[in-house]
Amino acid sequence: MKGRALKLPPAITPELAAKAFDRLWEAFDRDYAMFVLRPEVDWNKSREQFRPRALASKSVYEFADVCAEMLKPLRDLHVWLKIAGTDVPVFDRPRPGTPIHPRTAPCWAELRRQGPRAMGGDV
């Protein structure tokens, strides 16, 4: 029986991590309109706290985890990360189940089976 080679997470250099982190942080600093709803989030302090950890990351997945941790206090279900083609959870909250009408149940089942692409999206 042949063994499969273990695929290691993609490596990241400190230079690449710095560039990616700064672009992410600056994009939120410049464009994120909901800071007004999160006065408890000190965005400048977040940069000081998370940038060194991001630059010390040994893989893109570790880098993504650090970025997700930085974004989590925004408590925004509309914020997500996709790193190396992988969705990285940022924030989630328990949501009570929504009753599904029997006539739409087959559509929801198909959506769950195929994911967002079932609706023609490229998510």
Backbone torsions as a table, in degrees:
resi	resn	phi	psi	omega
1	MET	NA	125.4	179.7
2	LYS	-82.0	140.0	176.8
3	GLY	-86.3	149.7	176.7
4	ARG	-91.2	141.2	176.5
5	ALA	-73.2	134.9	177.7
6	LEU	-75.7	123.9	-179.9
7	LYS	-82.7	117.6	-180.0
8	LEU	-80.0	150.2	176.3
9	PRO	-62.2	146.4	179.4
10	PRO	-57.4	138.2	178.3
11	ALA	-76.2	160.4	176.6
12	ILE	-139.4	136.6	178.3
13	THR	-88.8	156.7	176.3
14	PRO	-58.2	-34.2	-180.0
15	GLU	-66.9	-44.3	178.7
16	LEU	-66.6	-40.8	178.2
17	ALA	-61.6	-41.7	-179.9
18	ALA	-63.1	-45.7	-179.3
19	LYS	-63.2	-46.5	-178.7
20	ALA	-66.3	-43.1	180.0
21	PHE	-63.0	-46.7	-178.7
22	ASP	-62.1	-39.8	178.0
23	ARG	-63.9	-43.3	178.7
24	LEU	-63.2	-51.0	-177.5
25	TRP	-61.1	-45.5	-178.1
26	GLU	-66.3	-36.5	178.3
27	ALA	-62.8	-43.6	176.9
28	PHE	-67.9	-42.5	-180.0
29	ASP	-58.6	-39.2	-176.4
30	ARG	-83.3	-38.8	-166.6
31	ASP	-115.5	-14.6	-173.9
32	TYR	-78.6	111.7	-173.4
33	ALA	-80.5	-14.4	-171.3
34	MET	-90.6	4.8	175.2
35	PHE	-56.4	-30.2	-179.8
36	VAL	-62.0	-26.8	177.8
37	LEU	-87.7	-6.1	-178.6
38	ARG	-127.5	63.3	-178.4
39	PRO	-63.1	-19.5	178.6
40	GLU	-74.2	-13.4	-179.7
41	VAL	-89.8	113.8	175.3
42	ASP	-93.4	97.4	-173.1
43	TRP	-64.0	-37.9	178.0
44	ASN	-64.9	-39.9	178.1
45	LYS	-66.4	-35.0	177.0
46	SER	-59.6	-40.7	177.9
47	ARG	-61.1	-46.9	179.5
48	GLU	-61.7	-38.8	-176.3
49	GLN	-75.1	-43.3	-170.0
50	PHE	-97.0	-23.4	-176.9
51	ARG	-60.2	-47.7	178.9
52	PRO	-59.3	-38.1	178.9
53	ARG	-68.0	-38.6	178.5
54	ALA	-63.7	-42.6	-178.8
55	LEU	-68.6	-23.7	179.1
56	ALA	-87.1	-2.1	-177.8
57	SER	-60.5	141.5	-179.6
58	LYS	-97.5	-12.4	178.5
59	SER	-147.3	164.9	177.8
60	VAL	-65.8	-29.3	179.1
61	TYR	-69.8	-40.4	176.0
62	GLU	-64.2	-42.2	176.8
63	PHE	-58.8	-45.5	-179.7
64	ALA	-62.6	-39.1	178.7
65	ASP	-62.5	-40.9	178.7
66	VAL	-64.4	-44.6	179.3
67	CYS	-64.0	-41.1	178.5
68	ALA	-63.1	-40.0	178.0
69	GLU	-63.0	-36.9	178.2
70	MET	-66.8	-38.2	-176.3
71	LEU	-82.6	-20.2	-175.4
72	LYS	-56.3	-40.7	-180.0
73	PRO	-61.9	-13.6	176.0
74	LEU	-69.4	-19.8	178.5
75	ARG	47.5	50.6	-175.3
76	ASP	-121.4	114.5	179.9
77	LEU	-67.7	-11.6	-179.4
78	HIS	-91.0	0.1	180.0
79	VAL	-104.0	128.2	177.6
80	TRP	-148.5	163.6	176.7
81	LEU	-123.4	146.3	171.4
82	LYS	-131.3	115.8	-177.1
83	ILE	-121.4	127.4	178.9
84	ALA	50.5	39.5	177.8
85	GLY	77.1	7.9	-178.1
86	THR	-115.3	131.6	175.3
87	ASP	-71.8	133.8	179.1
88	VAL	-114.7	118.5	179.7
89	PRO	-60.9	136.5	177.7
90	VAL	-113.0	-57.8	-179.1
91	PHE	-144.9	138.7	174.9
92	ASP	-147.4	154.7	176.7
93	ARG	-138.4	151.1	176.8
94	PRO	-63.6	135.5	177.8
95	ARG	-124.2	130.8	177.8
96	PRO	-64.2	149.5	179.5
97	GLY	-62.2	140.7	176.2
98	THR	-97.1	127.9	178.8
99	PRO	-59.7	136.9	179.8
100	ILE	-106.6	127.2	178.5
101	HIS	-67.2	138.8	-177.9
102	PRO	-55.1	-31.2	-178.1
103	ARG	-74.0	-24.4	-179.6
104	THR	-97.7	-6.7	-177.5
105	ALA	-54.6	-43.4	179.2
106	PRO	-61.9	-35.2	178.2
107	CYS	-65.1	-44.2	179.7
108	TRP	-65.3	-39.1	178.6
109	ALA	-62.0	-42.0	179.3
110	GLU	-66.1	-40.1	178.2
111	LEU	-62.9	-43.2	177.6
112	ARG	-63.1	-38.3	-178.2
113	ARG	-68.4	-44.7	-174.9
114	GLN	-94.7	-17.5	-176.5
115	GLY	78.5	-168.2	-176.4
116	PRO	-57.2	-26.3	-179.2
117	ARG	-64.8	-20.2	178.8
118	ALA	-61.4	-25.5	-178.5
119	MET	-96.3	9.0	178.4
120	GLY	85.5	7.7	-178.9
121	GLY	-86.1	160.9	177.9
122	ASP	-115.8	68.2	-175.8
123	VAL	-101.5	NA	NA
